[in-house]
């Protein structure tokens, strides 16, 4: 049977991509990875491996050092900002200070701004999308609370609902499990897996939590200690080998902890 990760043409692909900052050496080179529809992909690597740099390049925040990123078969640089915001949703680790005074509903409503007029006025369809996104992620009862009055895990769910309301083909999340306790991390991963498998969204998230990646991901992009970036699909036939690629000499402690 064909696995979900091979069922369709890629939503996003990189072609001999090299990443890094303008005046520095490349962080990673010759990257060739893909995302396919309706799957949850985890980008795994040690702290400082370049996960955020890769995600920033895939989202158009950083230009490639060389090579290219293709989104729905088109080079990323061909998209206007408005087109990109209707195709790609981004959830960052940082919750910006200026949104703390907004209610949960108002925050999720900002996901509809790419479809609004210059005055950011929402119509009935926009409001239906917002309500549906909050119900899907399970935050509808929090709608009238301010962002300052909910937990870190709830804030992450709000930002996921905002990206869902944006109604994009792809949602990219930078370390969405950071600063969360275990129960909150499992809850967030359960929500993301459901968005992929039930709602048909394509999701890419970065994490160094290998245990949860094994439990929930359809595909992993592996930033290994040799400087490469590879990909592999579930089921994971050799978890120990993946841990070795990600953590190198430190993998002995990881493998002992994960019992692999």
N, C-alpha and C positions, 0 to 999 in steps of 0.2 A: 504494500500500500504506500502511496506517495505521502511523505510527511508534509505538514503545513508549510514548513520553510522552503519547500521546493514546488509548491502547487501553482505559483503564479509568477509572472514577470516581476522584476524588482520594482519596488516603490522608489528606492534610493540605491545608488551604486557609486563606488569610487573607482577611478581608473588611474592606476600608477600614482596615487596621491602622496605627496609629501607635505607635512604640516610643521608649523613653527611660527615664531614671531618675526616681524619684518627684518630686524637687524641681527637676528641670531641664527645659529645653525639649525637645521631641521631637527625636530623632536622625534619624528618617525617618518620613514620613507617607504615608497613602493607599496602603499596600502591598496589592497583590492578586496573590498567586502561589499555585501549586499543585504538589503532588507526586503522582505516580501510581505504581501498584504496579510492582515489578520494574525500577525505573530508578535510575540514579545521577545525582544532581543536584549540581552544584558551585555554591556561593555565592561569587562572585568580587567582589573590591573591594580598594582600596588599604588599607594599614595605617591604622587609625583611622576607616574608613568606617562602622563600626557592625555588622560581621558578627557579632561575638560577642554584641552586644546583641540582635540579631534572633534568633539561635539560643537565647539564654537566655529570650527571650519565648516562642518556639515550644515550648520544653521546660517552660514553667510556672515557671521560676525568677524571672522578672520579670513583673509584670502589664502588660498593654497600657496605653498612655496613652489610647487609644480604639480602637474597632473590636474585632474578635475573631479568634481562632484556632479552627479546627474540625479535629478529629481523628476520622477515620472518620465524618464527618457530624455529630458532636456538639461543642458548645462545650467547649473544653479545661477550663474551670473546673468542668464537671459531673463530671469524673473524680475519683474518690478517688485517694489516693496509691498504693494497691495496684493499682487498675485501670490507672493511668498507667504504673506500673513493669512491667506485663504487656503494654503496648501500645507503649511508646516506650523505646528504649535510647539511652544517651548516652555518648559517648567524649570525654573532655576532654583538652586538651593536657597539663595537669599530671599527673604520676604522683605520687600522694600518698605522702609519706614513710613513713607507717605501714604500707604494703603491701610495702615492700622486703624484709621478712623472710619474707614468704609465698613459697611455691613457685609456679611457673606454674600448676600444677593447682589449688592452693588459691585463687589469684586468679580463675581462670575459674569455679570453683565458686561464687563470690559472685554470679555472674550468675543463679544458680538460687534465691537467697534469696526473691524475690517469691512463689515457689511452695512454700516450706518452712513448717514450723510455727514457733512462737515460739522454739524452740531451734536453728533453722537446721540441722535434720538433713536430709541428703539421702537420698532413697530410690534404688532401682535405676534408675528412669527418669531421675532427675536426673543420676546418674552417667553414664548412656548419653549424655545430652544434652551433658555436659561433654566426654566423650571425642570425640564427633562434632564438636563445635565446634573442638577442638584439631586434629583431623585436617583439617578443612575449611580452616582458616587455615594449616596447615603447621607447627604448633609442638609436635606430639605428642612429638618427641624431646627437647624441653626441659622436659617436664612436672615433673621433680623438681628442677630448678634454682631457686634463689631469684631473685626479681625484681632483686636487686642484682647478680646475676652474668650478666645478659644485656644485649645492646646496646639502644640507644634504639629502633632499628627493630624489634627483637624485642619490646620492651615494648609498642610500639604494636600489634603483631599480637596480643599477649596481651589487650590491652584490647578489641580487635575481637572476639576469641574469647569474651571475657566477655559482650559485648553480644549475640553470636550465641547463646550458651547461654541468655541471657535470653528468647529466642524471642519477640521483639516484631515487630509489623508494620513498624515504622520504626526505623532507627538513625540518630542524628544525631551527627556528629563535628566537633568544633571544632578546626580547624587540625591535622589529624592528620599533616601532612607537615612541620611545624615541626621544626627542629634535625636533620633527616635529610639524608644525602647523596643524590645523584641516584639511585644504584642502589636505595637503600632506598625513596625516594619512588615510583619506578616500580613496585617490588615491592608496596608498600602499595596503590597505585591498581589494580594488576592483581588483587589479592585482592578489593578492594571491587567492581570491575566484575564479577568472577565471582560474588560473592555476589548481585548484582542480577540478572544475566542467567541464571545457572545455578540459584541457590537461590531466586530470586524475591523477595529482600528489597528493600525500598525504602530508599535511602540518601541522606542529605543531608550534605554536608561543606563547610566553609568553607576557602578557600584564596586566596592571591594569586598562585599559580603558574598563570598563564594557559595556558602551553604544555601542561601536563599536563591541565588542564581541557579544552582542545581535543581532546587525544588520547583521553581516557577517558569524558567525561561524555555522557549522553544529553540533558541539559538544563542550562542555566545560569540562575541568578538573578544579575542584574547590579546591583550597587550603583554607580550611575554618579555622575560628578562633579557633576551638576546637582541631586543630592539625591533622585532617584527610585530605585525598585527595579523592574526589568523582568525578563522571562524570554524565552528563546529556545531552540529545540530544534536538535539536530544533524540533518542535516549543516550545518556553519557556512558560510553562503554569503558572508559578509563579515567575516573575522576582523579586518581592520584597523579596521572600524567598531566592533566589540566592544572592541578595545583602546583606541580613542579614548574610548568611554563609560566604561571602567573607570579609565583613567589620565590622561585629559585631556591637558594639554600635555606630560606626560612620556611619552606613548604613542609619540613618535617614536623614543625609545631602545628601547622594548619591541618595536615593529614591526621595527626594524632587527635586534634580537637574534633574533626569531622568524622573520625573513625573510618577512614578510607585507606 
